[in-house]
Amino acid sequence: HVCQLPAPTLPAHLLSAAVRSPLSLCHPFQIRRGSLEYIFGLINSWYSASQLLLALTQTATNW
């Protein structure tokens, strides 16, 4: 009966390692995805700003 006691501790340890492993694998991807969204947001804001500047210069030359 005492021999059966350590048996559940091994699967629990393996389970916690298996749960930790995908999280650690997923973590850098989340960072990369966030930085990509940030970069795309910057590009989008720069593009809209340049479009606004272009429209302003076109209206200024039309005057």
PDB file of N, H, CA, C and O in Angstrom:
ATOM      1  N   HIS A   1       0.828  -1.208   0.000  1.00  0.00           N
ATOM      2  CA  HIS A   1       0.000   0.000   0.000  1.00  0.00           C
ATOM      3  C   HIS A   1       0.860   1.255   0.000  1.00  0.00           C
ATOM      4  O   HIS A   1       0.500   2.272  -0.591  1.00  0.00           O
ATOM      5  N   VAL A   2       1.993   1.166   0.667  1.00  0.00           N
ATOM      6  H   VAL A   2       2.285   0.339   1.148  1.00  0.00           H
ATOM      7  CA  VAL A   2       2.903   2.310   0.694  1.00  0.00           C
ATOM      8  C   VAL A   2       3.572   2.464  -0.674  1.00  0.00           C
ATOM      9  O   VAL A   2       3.967   3.563  -1.063  1.00  0.00           O
ATOM     10  N   CYS A   3       3.692   1.353  -1.393  1.00  0.00           N
ATOM     11  H   CYS A   3       3.372   0.460  -1.078  1.00  0.00           H
ATOM     12  CA  CYS A   3       4.346   1.372  -2.697  1.00  0.00           C
ATOM     13  C   CYS A   3       3.492   2.104  -3.735  1.00  0.00           C
ATOM     14  O   CYS A   3       4.022   2.642  -4.707  1.00  0.00           O
ATOM     15  N   GLN A   4       2.182   2.125  -3.531  1.00  0.00           N
ATOM     16  H   GLN A   4       1.752   1.689  -2.741  1.00  0.00           H
ATOM     17  CA  GLN A   4       1.298   2.785  -4.487  1.00  0.00           C
ATOM     18  C   GLN A   4       1.305   4.309  -4.328  1.00  0.00           C
ATOM     19  O   GLN A   4       0.868   5.024  -5.229  1.00  0.00           O
ATOM     20  N   LEU A   5       1.789   4.802  -3.210  1.00  0.00           N
ATOM     21  H   LEU A   5       2.145   4.221  -2.477  1.00  0.00           H
ATOM     22  CA  LEU A   5       1.721   6.231  -2.918  1.00  0.00           C
ATOM     23  C   LEU A   5       2.565   7.088  -3.871  1.00  0.00           C
ATOM     24  O   LEU A   5       2.075   8.117  -4.336  1.00  0.00           O
ATOM     25  N   PRO A   6       3.828   6.704  -4.184  1.00  0.00           N
ATOM     26  CA  PRO A   6       4.613   7.579  -5.063  1.00  0.00           C
ATOM     27  C   PRO A   6       4.166   7.544  -6.526  1.00  0.00           C
ATOM     28  O   PRO A   6       4.586   8.389  -7.317  1.00  0.00           O
ATOM     29  N   ALA A   7       3.325   6.584  -6.893  1.00  0.00           N
ATOM     30  H   ALA A   7       2.983   5.898  -6.250  1.00  0.00           H
ATOM     31  CA  ALA A   7       2.928   6.435  -8.295  1.00  0.00           C
ATOM     32  C   ALA A   7       2.211   7.669  -8.867  1.00  0.00           C
ATOM     33  O   ALA A   7       2.548   8.076  -9.979  1.00  0.00           O
ATOM     34  N   PRO A   8       1.243   8.288  -8.175  1.00  0.00           N
ATOM     35  CA  PRO A   8       0.555   9.439  -8.776  1.00  0.00           C
ATOM     36  C   PRO A   8       1.436  10.682  -8.895  1.00  0.00           C
ATOM     37  O   PRO A   8       1.119  11.586  -9.668  1.00  0.00           O
ATOM     38  N   THR A   9       2.543  10.742  -8.139  1.00  0.00           N
ATOM     39  H   THR A   9       2.800  10.007  -7.511  1.00  0.00           H
ATOM     40  CA  THR A   9       3.364  11.952  -8.162  1.00  0.00           C
ATOM     41  C   THR A   9       4.107  12.087  -9.488  1.00  0.00           C
ATOM     42  O   THR A   9       4.342  13.201  -9.956  1.00  0.00           O
ATOM     43  N   LEU A  10       4.473  10.968 -10.091  1.00  0.00           N
ATOM     44  H   LEU A  10       4.282  10.063  -9.711  1.00  0.00           H
ATOM     45  CA  LEU A  10       5.194  11.019 -11.366  1.00  0.00           C
ATOM     46  C   LEU A  10       4.323  11.548 -12.511  1.00  0.00           C
ATOM     47  O   LEU A  10       4.770  12.436 -13.237  1.00  0.00           O
ATOM     48  N   PRO A  11       3.087  11.036 -12.705  1.00  0.00           N
ATOM     49  CA  PRO A  11       2.244  11.609 -13.767  1.00  0.00           C
ATOM     50  C   PRO A  11       1.929  13.083 -13.533  1.00  0.00           C
ATOM     51  O   PRO A  11       1.847  13.860 -14.484  1.00  0.00           O
ATOM     52  N   ALA A  12       1.753  13.474 -12.258  1.00  0.00           N
ATOM     53  H   ALA A  12       1.820  12.843 -11.485  1.00  0.00           H
ATOM     54  CA  ALA A  12       1.457  14.876 -11.965  1.00  0.00           C
ATOM     55  C   ALA A  12       2.644  15.748 -12.362  1.00  0.00           C
ATOM     56  O   ALA A  12       2.469  16.842 -12.899  1.00  0.00           O
ATOM     57  N   HIS A  13       3.857  15.253 -12.093  1.00  0.00           N
ATOM     58  H   HIS A  13       3.999  14.364 -11.657  1.00  0.00           H
ATOM     59  CA  HIS A  13       5.058  16.006 -12.450  1.00  0.00           C
ATOM     60  C   HIS A  13       5.198  16.101 -13.970  1.00  0.00           C
ATOM     61  O   HIS A  13       5.535  17.155 -14.509  1.00  0.00           O
ATOM     62  N   LEU A  14       4.936  14.984 -14.649  1.00  0.00           N
ATOM     63  H   LEU A  14       4.662  14.127 -14.211  1.00  0.00           H
ATOM     64  CA  LEU A  14       4.998  14.977 -16.108  1.00  0.00           C
ATOM     65  C   LEU A  14       3.919  15.875 -16.702  1.00  0.00           C
ATOM     66  O   LEU A  14       4.132  16.544 -17.714  1.00  0.00           O
ATOM     67  N   LEU A  15       2.760  15.876 -16.055  1.00  0.00           N
ATOM     68  H   LEU A  15       2.587  15.333 -15.234  1.00  0.00           H
ATOM     69  CA  LEU A  15       1.651  16.695 -16.533  1.00  0.00           C
ATOM     70  C   LEU A  15       1.988  18.176 -16.408  1.00  0.00           C
ATOM     71  O   LEU A  15       1.733  18.961 -17.322  1.00  0.00           O
ATOM     72  N   SER A  16       2.568  18.552 -15.257  1.00  0.00           N
ATOM     73  H   SER A  16       2.774  17.914 -14.515  1.00  0.00           H
ATOM     74  CA  SER A  16       2.923  19.952 -15.058  1.00  0.00           C
ATOM     75  C   SER A  16       4.009  20.372 -16.042  1.00  0.00           C
ATOM     76  O   SER A  16       4.003  21.503 -16.529  1.00  0.00           O
ATOM     77  N   ALA A  17       4.949  19.458 -16.339  1.00  0.00           N
ATOM     78  H   ALA A  17       4.954  18.539 -15.943  1.00  0.00           H
ATOM     79  CA  ALA A  17       5.995  19.758 -17.314  1.00  0.00           C
ATOM     80  C   ALA A  17       5.394  19.890 -18.710  1.00  0.00           C
ATOM     81  O   ALA A  17       5.809  20.745 -19.492  1.00  0.00           O
ATOM     82  N   ALA A  18       4.420  19.045 -19.018  1.00  0.00           N
ATOM     83  H   ALA A  18       4.082  18.350 -18.383  1.00  0.00           H
ATOM     84  CA  ALA A  18       3.772  19.091 -20.330  1.00  0.00           C
ATOM     85  C   ALA A  18       2.930  20.352 -20.479  1.00  0.00           C
ATOM     86  O   ALA A  18       2.791  20.894 -21.576  1.00  0.00           O
ATOM     87  N   VAL A  19       2.365  20.818 -19.351  1.00  0.00           N
ATOM     88  H   VAL A  19       2.478  20.378 -18.460  1.00  0.00           H
ATOM     89  CA  VAL A  19       1.578  22.051 -19.394  1.00  0.00           C
ATOM     90  C   VAL A  19       2.504  23.259 -19.513  1.00  0.00           C
ATOM     91  O   VAL A  19       2.195  24.219 -20.219  1.00  0.00           O
ATOM     92  N   ARG A  20       3.639  23.204 -18.819  1.00  0.00           N
ATOM     93  H   ARG A  20       3.889  22.424 -18.245  1.00  0.00           H
ATOM     94  CA  ARG A  20       4.587  24.316 -18.864  1.00  0.00           C
ATOM     95  C   ARG A  20       5.251  24.432 -20.232  1.00  0.00           C
ATOM     96  O   ARG A  20       5.488  25.539 -20.716  1.00  0.00           O
ATOM     97  N   SER A  21       5.554  23.293 -20.857  1.00  0.00           N
ATOM     98  H   SER A  21       5.362  22.393 -20.464  1.00  0.00           H
ATOM     99  CA  SER A  21       6.308  23.296 -22.113  1.00  0.00           C
ATOM    100  C   SER A  21       5.596  24.020 -23.265  1.00  0.00           C
ATOM    101  O   SER A  21       6.227  24.847 -23.922  1.00  0.00           O
ATOM    102  N   PRO A  22       4.303  23.747 -23.541  1.00  0.00           N
ATOM    103  CA  PRO A  22       3.652  24.488 -24.630  1.00  0.00           C
ATOM    104  C   PRO A  22       3.534  25.975 -24.326  1.00  0.00           C
ATOM    105  O   PRO A  22       3.573  26.798 -25.241  1.00  0.00           O
ATOM    106  N   LEU A  23       3.388  26.332 -23.038  1.00  0.00           N
ATOM    107  H   LEU A  23       3.356  25.663 -22.295  1.00  0.00           H
ATOM    108  CA  LEU A  23       3.294  27.737 -22.678  1.00  0.00           C
ATOM    109  C   LEU A  23       4.604  28.446 -22.976  1.00  0.00           C
ATOM    110  O   LEU A  23       4.610  29.563 -23.493  1.00  0.00           O
ATOM    111  N   SER A  24       5.723  27.790 -22.646  1.00  0.00           N
ATOM    112  H   SER A  24       5.718  26.882 -22.226  1.00  0.00           H
ATOM    113  CA  SER A  24       7.025  28.403 -22.902  1.00  0.00           C
ATOM    114  C   SER A  24       7.304  28.448 -24.400  1.00  0.00           C
ATOM    115  O   SER A  24       8.000  29.343 -24.880  1.00  0.00           O
ATOM    116  N   LEU A  25       6.762  27.481 -25.138  1.00  0.00           N
ATOM    117  H   LEU A  25       6.197  26.753 -24.748  1.00  0.00           H
ATOM    118  CA  LEU A  25       6.916  27.497 -26.593  1.00  0.00           C
ATOM    119  C   LEU A  25       6.049  28.587 -27.213  1.00  0.00           C
ATOM    120  O   LEU A  25       6.427  29.206 -28.208  1.00  0.00           O
ATOM    121  N   CYS A  26       4.890  28.812 -26.617  1.00  0.00           N
ATOM    122  H   CYS A  26       4.583  28.309 -25.809  1.00  0.00           H
ATOM    123  CA  CYS A  26       3.942  29.768 -27.172  1.00  0.00           C
ATOM    124  C   CYS A  26       4.333  31.206 -26.826  1.00  0.00           C
ATOM    125  O   CYS A  26       3.915  32.146 -27.502  1.00  0.00           O
ATOM    126  N   HIS A  27       5.135  31.374 -25.773  1.00  0.00           N
ATOM    127  H   HIS A  27       5.475  30.611 -25.224  1.00  0.00           H
ATOM    128  CA  HIS A  27       5.452  32.715 -25.281  1.00  0.00           C
ATOM    129  C   HIS A  27       6.208  33.578 -26.292  1.00  0.00           C
ATOM    130  O   HIS A  27       5.794  34.711 -26.535  1.00  0.00           O
ATOM    131  N   PRO A  28       7.311  33.087 -26.900  1.00  0.00           N
ATOM    132  CA  PRO A  28       8.018  33.936 -27.866  1.00  0.00           C
ATOM    133  C   PRO A  28       7.172  34.252 -29.098  1.00  0.00           C
ATOM    134  O   PRO A  28       7.316  35.317 -29.700  1.00  0.00           O
ATOM    135  N   PHE A  29       6.295  33.329 -29.469  1.00  0.00           N
ATOM    136  H   PHE A  29       6.178  32.464 -28.980  1.00  0.00           H
ATOM    137  CA  PHE A  29       5.420  33.571 -30.616  1.00  0.00           C
ATOM    138  C   PHE A  29       4.448  34.707 -30.320  1.00  0.00           C
ATOM    139  O   PHE A  29       4.149  35.527 -31.189  1.00  0.00           O
ATOM    140  N   GLN A  30       3.951  34.747 -29.063  1.00  0.00           N
ATOM    141  H   GLN A  30       4.194  34.082 -28.357  1.00  0.00           H
ATOM    142  CA  GLN A  30       3.049  35.821 -28.676  1.00  0.00           C
ATOM    143  C   GLN A  30       3.767  37.162 -28.720  1.00  0.00           C
ATOM    144  O   GLN A  30       3.197  38.164 -29.153  1.00  0.00           O
ATOM    145  N   ILE A  31       5.031  37.178 -28.267  1.00  0.00           N
ATOM    146  H   ILE A  31       5.494  36.364 -27.916  1.00  0.00           H
ATOM    147  CA  ILE A  31       5.813  38.410 -28.291  1.00  0.00           C
ATOM    148  C   ILE A  31       6.035  38.851 -29.736  1.00  0.00           C
ATOM    149  O   ILE A  31       5.898  40.029 -30.066  1.00  0.00           O
ATOM    150  N   ARG A  32       6.380  37.887 -30.592  1.00  0.00           N
ATOM    151  H   ARG A  32       6.492  36.931 -30.323  1.00  0.00           H
ATOM    152  CA  ARG A  32       6.643  38.209 -31.992  1.00  0.00           C
ATOM    153  C   ARG A  32       5.378  38.714 -32.676  1.00  0.00           C
ATOM    154  O   ARG A  32       5.424  39.641 -33.484  1.00  0.00           O
ATOM    155  N   ARG A  33       4.245  38.091 -32.342  1.00  0.00           N
ATOM    156  H   ARG A  33       4.207  37.337 -31.685  1.00  0.00           H
ATOM    157  CA  ARG A  33       2.989  38.493 -32.952  1.00  0.00           C
ATOM    158  C   ARG A  33       2.606  39.901 -32.499  1.00  0.00           C
ATOM    159  O   ARG A  33       2.103  40.704 -33.285  1.00  0.00           O
ATOM    160  N   GLY A  34       2.851  40.185 -31.220  1.00  0.00           N
ATOM    161  H   GLY A  34       3.260  39.533 -30.581  1.00  0.00           H
ATOM    162  CA  GLY A  34       2.556  41.516 -30.708  1.00  0.00           C
ATOM    163  C   GLY A  34       3.428  42.576 -31.360  1.00  0.00           C
ATOM    164  O   GLY A  34       2.953  43.668 -31.675  1.00  0.00           O
ATOM    165  N   SER A  35       4.704  42.260 -31.563  1.00  0.00           N
ATOM    166  H   SER A  35       5.090  41.374 -31.307  1.00  0.00           H
ATOM    167  CA  SER A  35       5.612  43.218 -32.188  1.00  0.00           C
ATOM    168  C   SER A  35       5.255  43.409 -33.657  1.00  0.00           C
ATOM    169  O   SER A  35       5.390  44.508 -34.195  1.00  0.00           O
ATOM    170  N   LEU A  36       4.795  42.330 -34.308  1.00  0.00           N
ATOM    171  H   LEU A  36       4.686  41.438 -33.871  1.00  0.00           H
ATOM    172  CA  LEU A  36       4.368  42.449 -35.703  1.00  0.00           C
ATOM    173  C   LEU A  36       3.145  43.353 -35.815  1.00  0.00           C
ATOM    174  O   LEU A  36       3.060  44.183 -36.720  1.00  0.00           O
ATOM    175  N   GLU A  37       2.202  43.189 -34.896  1.00  0.00           N
ATOM    176  H   GLU A  37       2.271  42.515 -34.161  1.00  0.00           H
ATOM    177  CA  GLU A  37       1.018  44.042 -34.902  1.00  0.00           C
ATOM    178  C   GLU A  37       1.407  45.488 -34.635  1.00  0.00           C
ATOM    179  O   GLU A  37       0.828  46.413 -35.206  1.00  0.00           O
ATOM    180  N   TYR A  38       2.405  45.679 -33.752  1.00  0.00           N
ATOM    181  H   TYR A  38       2.875  44.928 -33.289  1.00  0.00           H
ATOM    182  CA  TYR A  38       2.893  47.021 -33.440  1.00  0.00           C
ATOM    183  C   TYR A  38       3.539  47.660 -34.666  1.00  0.00           C
ATOM    184  O   TYR A  38       3.312  48.832 -34.965  1.00  0.00           O
ATOM    185  N   ILE A  39       4.359  46.859 -35.380  1.00  0.00           N
ATOM    186  H   ILE A  39       4.544  45.906 -35.137  1.00  0.00           H
ATOM    187  CA  ILE A  39       5.035  47.352 -36.583  1.00  0.00           C
ATOM    188  C   ILE A  39       4.016  47.681 -37.671  1.00  0.00           C
ATOM    189  O   ILE A  39       4.126  48.707 -38.343  1.00  0.00           O
ATOM    190  N   PHE A  40       3.021  46.802 -37.841  1.00  0.00           N
ATOM    191  H   PHE A  40       2.932  45.969 -37.295  1.00  0.00           H
ATOM    192  CA  PHE A  40       1.989  47.067 -38.840  1.00  0.00           C
ATOM    193  C   PHE A  40       1.176  48.307 -38.475  1.00  0.00           C
ATOM    194  O   PHE A  40       0.750  49.062 -39.350  1.00  0.00           O
ATOM    195  N   GLY A  41       0.968  48.509 -37.172  1.00  0.00           N
ATOM    196  H   GLY A  41       1.314  47.896 -36.462  1.00  0.00           H
ATOM    197  CA  GLY A  41       0.272  49.708 -36.726  1.00  0.00           C
ATOM    198  C   GLY A  41       1.077  50.958 -37.031  1.00  0.00           C
ATOM    199  O   GLY A  41       0.525  51.977 -37.444  1.00  0.00           O
ATOM    200  N   LEU A  42       2.400  50.874 -36.822  1.00  0.00           N
ATOM    201  H   LEU A  42       2.849  50.046 -36.486  1.00  0.00           H
ATOM    202  CA  LEU A  42       3.280  52.002 -37.143  1.00  0.00           C
ATOM    203  C   LEU A  42       3.259  52.301 -38.633  1.00  0.00           C
ATOM    204  O   LEU A  42       3.160  53.458 -39.042  1.00  0.00           O
ATOM    205  N   ILE A  43       3.353  51.243 -39.448  1.00  0.00           N
ATOM    206  H   ILE A  43       3.433  50.303 -39.116  1.00  0.00           H
ATOM    207  CA  ILE A  43       3.332  51.412 -40.908  1.00  0.00           C
ATOM    208  C   ILE A  43       2.002  52.025 -41.345  1.00  0.00           C
ATOM    209  O   ILE A  43       1.962  52.900 -42.210  1.00  0.00           O
ATOM    210  N   ASN A  44       0.922  51.554 -40.735  1.00  0.00           N
ATOM    211  H   ASN A  44       0.955  50.844 -40.032  1.00  0.00           H
ATOM    212  CA  ASN A  44      -0.403  52.057 -41.078  1.00  0.00           C
ATOM    213  C   ASN A  44      -0.527  53.533 -40.724  1.00  0.00           C
ATOM    214  O   ASN A  44      -1.073  54.316 -41.501  1.00  0.00           O
ATOM    215  N   SER A  45      -0.019  53.916 -39.545  1.00  0.00           N
ATOM    216  H   SER A  45       0.424  53.280 -38.914  1.00  0.00           H
ATOM    217  CA  SER A  45      -0.099  55.313 -39.124  1.00  0.00           C
ATOM    218  C   SER A  45       0.799  56.189 -39.996  1.00  0.00           C
ATOM    219  O   SER A  45       0.422  57.304 -40.357  1.00  0.00           O
ATOM    220  N   TRP A  46       1.996  55.679 -40.335  1.00  0.00           N
ATOM    221  H   TRP A  46       2.301  54.773 -40.042  1.00  0.00           H
ATOM    222  CA  TRP A  46       2.895  56.435 -41.216  1.00  0.00           C
ATOM    223  C   TRP A  46       2.269  56.599 -42.598  1.00  0.00           C
ATOM    224  O   TRP A  46       2.373  57.665 -43.205  1.00  0.00           O
ATOM    225  N   TYR A  47       1.621  55.552 -43.096  1.00  0.00           N
ATOM    226  H   TYR A  47       1.536  54.686 -42.603  1.00  0.00           H
ATOM    227  CA  TYR A  47       0.997  55.603 -44.418  1.00  0.00           C
ATOM    228  C   TYR A  47      -0.145  56.610 -44.435  1.00  0.00           C
ATOM    229  O   TYR A  47      -0.273  57.395 -45.374  1.00  0.00           O
ATOM    230  N   SER A  48      -0.979  56.584 -43.389  1.00  0.00           N
ATOM    231  H   SER A  48      -0.875  55.946 -42.626  1.00  0.00           H
ATOM    232  CA  SER A  48      -2.098  57.515 -43.338  1.00  0.00           C
ATOM    233  C   SER A  48      -1.587  58.947 -43.174  1.00  0.00           C
ATOM    234  O   SER A  48      -2.169  59.880 -43.727  1.00  0.00           O
ATOM    235  N   ALA A  49      -0.497  59.124 -42.414  1.00  0.00           N
ATOM    236  H   ALA A  49      -0.024  58.366 -41.965  1.00  0.00           H
ATOM    237  CA  ALA A  49       0.079  60.456 -42.238  1.00  0.00           C
ATOM    238  C   ALA A  49       0.651  60.975 -43.556  1.00  0.00           C
ATOM    239  O   ALA A  49       0.502  62.153 -43.878  1.00  0.00           O
ATOM    240  N   SER A  50       1.307  60.095 -44.319  1.00  0.00           N
ATOM    241  H   SER A  50       1.429  59.138 -44.057  1.00  0.00           H
ATOM    242  CA  SER A  50       1.876  60.512 -45.607  1.00  0.00           C
ATOM    243  C   SER A  50       0.765  60.823 -46.604  1.00  0.00           C
ATOM    244  O   SER A  50       0.886  61.745 -47.411  1.00  0.00           O
ATOM    245  N   GLN A  51      -0.322  60.047 -46.543  1.00  0.00           N
ATOM    246  H   GLN A  51      -0.421  59.299 -45.888  1.00  0.00           H
ATOM    247  CA  GLN A  51      -1.465  60.305 -47.412  1.00  0.00           C
ATOM    248  C   GLN A  51      -2.083  61.660 -47.076  1.00  0.00           C
ATOM    249  O   GLN A  51      -2.482  62.413 -47.965  1.00  0.00           O
ATOM    250  N   LEU A  52      -2.155  61.958 -45.773  1.00  0.00           N
ATOM    251  H   LEU A  52      -1.831  61.347 -45.051  1.00  0.00           H
ATOM    252  CA  LEU A  52      -2.701  63.234 -45.328  1.00  0.00           C
ATOM    253  C   LEU A  52      -1.797  64.374 -45.782  1.00  0.00           C
ATOM    254  O   LEU A  52      -2.275  65.414 -46.235  1.00  0.00           O
ATOM    255  N   LEU A  53      -0.481  64.170 -45.656  1.00  0.00           N
ATOM    256  H   LEU A  53      -0.093  63.325 -45.287  1.00  0.00           H
ATOM    257  CA  LEU A  53       0.485  65.179 -46.092  1.00  0.00           C
ATOM    258  C   LEU A  53       0.387  65.400 -47.595  1.00  0.00           C
ATOM    259  O   LEU A  53       0.448  66.534 -48.070  1.00  0.00           O
ATOM    260  N   LEU A  54       0.234  64.305 -48.339  1.00  0.00           N
ATOM    261  H   LEU A  54       0.184  63.384 -47.952  1.00  0.00           H
ATOM    262  CA  LEU A  54       0.118  64.385 -49.793  1.00  0.00           C
ATOM    263  C   LEU A  54      -1.140  65.156 -50.184  1.00  0.00           C
ATOM    264  O   LEU A  54      -1.107  65.987 -51.092  1.00  0.00           O
ATOM    265  N   ALA A  55      -2.242  64.880 -49.500  1.00  0.00           N
ATOM    266  H   ALA A  55      -2.268  64.205 -48.763  1.00  0.00           H
ATOM    267  CA  ALA A  55      -3.494  65.573 -49.779  1.00  0.00           C
ATOM    268  C   ALA A  55      -3.364  67.053 -49.439  1.00  0.00           C
ATOM    269  O   ALA A  55      -3.891  67.900 -50.161  1.00  0.00           O
ATOM    270  N   LEU A  56      -2.674  67.371 -48.357  1.00  0.00           N
ATOM    271  H   LEU A  56      -2.247  66.683 -47.771  1.00  0.00           H
ATOM    272  CA  LEU A  56      -2.479  68.765 -47.969  1.00  0.00           C
ATOM    273  C   LEU A  56      -1.622  69.501 -48.994  1.00  0.00           C
ATOM    274  O   LEU A  56      -1.925  70.640 -49.349  1.00  0.00           O
ATOM    275  N   THR A  57      -0.563  68.865 -49.469  1.00  0.00           N
ATOM    276  H   THR A  57      -0.317  67.939 -49.180  1.00  0.00           H
ATOM    277  CA  THR A  57       0.303  69.517 -50.462  1.00  0.00           C
ATOM    278  C   THR A  57      -0.425  69.676 -51.788  1.00  0.00           C
ATOM    279  O   THR A  57      -0.221  70.668 -52.488  1.00  0.00           O
ATOM    280  N   GLN A  58      -1.268  68.716 -52.141  1.00  0.00           N
ATOM    281  H   GLN A  58      -1.434  67.910 -51.572  1.00  0.00           H
ATOM    282  CA  GLN A  58      -2.027  68.817 -53.387  1.00  0.00           C
ATOM    283  C   GLN A  58      -3.039  69.952 -53.312  1.00  0.00           C
ATOM    284  O   GLN A  58      -3.230  70.690 -54.279  1.00  0.00           O
ATOM    285  N   THR A  59      -3.689  70.088 -52.149  1.00  0.00           N
ATOM    286  H   THR A  59      -3.534  69.488 -51.364  1.00  0.00           H
ATOM    287  CA  THR A  59      -4.657  71.177 -51.999  1.00  0.00           C
ATOM    288  C   THR A  59      -3.926  72.510 -51.941  1.00  0.00           C
ATOM    289  O   THR A  59      -4.450  73.524 -52.402  1.00  0.00           O
ATOM    290  N   ALA A  60      -2.712  72.519 -51.376  1.00  0.00           N
ATOM    291  H   ALA A  60      -2.287  71.695 -51.002  1.00  0.00           H
ATOM    292  CA  ALA A  60      -1.934  73.754 -51.301  1.00  0.00           C
ATOM    293  C   ALA A  60      -1.486  74.189 -52.696  1.00  0.00           C
ATOM    294  O   ALA A  60      -1.485  75.382 -52.999  1.00  0.00           O
ATOM    295  N   THR A  61      -1.109  73.239 -53.541  1.00  0.00           N
ATOM    296  H   THR A  61      -1.110  72.270 -53.295  1.00  0.00           H
ATOM    297  CA  THR A  61      -0.689  73.589 -54.902  1.00  0.00           C
ATOM    298  C   THR A  61      -1.900  73.952 -55.755  1.00  0.00           C
ATOM    299  O   THR A  61      -1.778  74.718 -56.711  1.00  0.00           O
ATOM    300  N   ASN A  62      -3.065  73.409 -55.416  1.00  0.00           N
ATOM    301  H   ASN A  62      -3.164  72.787 -54.639  1.00  0.00           H
ATOM    302  CA  ASN A  62      -4.275  73.750 -56.163  1.00  0.00           C
ATOM    303  C   ASN A  62      -4.699  75.182 -55.865  1.00  0.00           C
ATOM    304  O   ASN A  62      -5.297  75.851 -56.708  1.00  0.00           O
ATOM    305  N   TRP A  63      -4.381  75.649 -54.651  1.00  0.00           N
ATOM    306  H   TRP A  63      -3.896  75.106 -53.966  1.00  0.00           H
ATOM    307  CA  TRP A  63      -4.706  77.028 -54.318  1.00  0.00           C
ATOM    308  C   TRP A  63      -3.772  77.930 -55.116  1.00  0.00           C
ATOM    309  O   TRP A  63      -3.852  79.154 -55.005  1.00  0.00           O
TER     310      TRP A  63
END
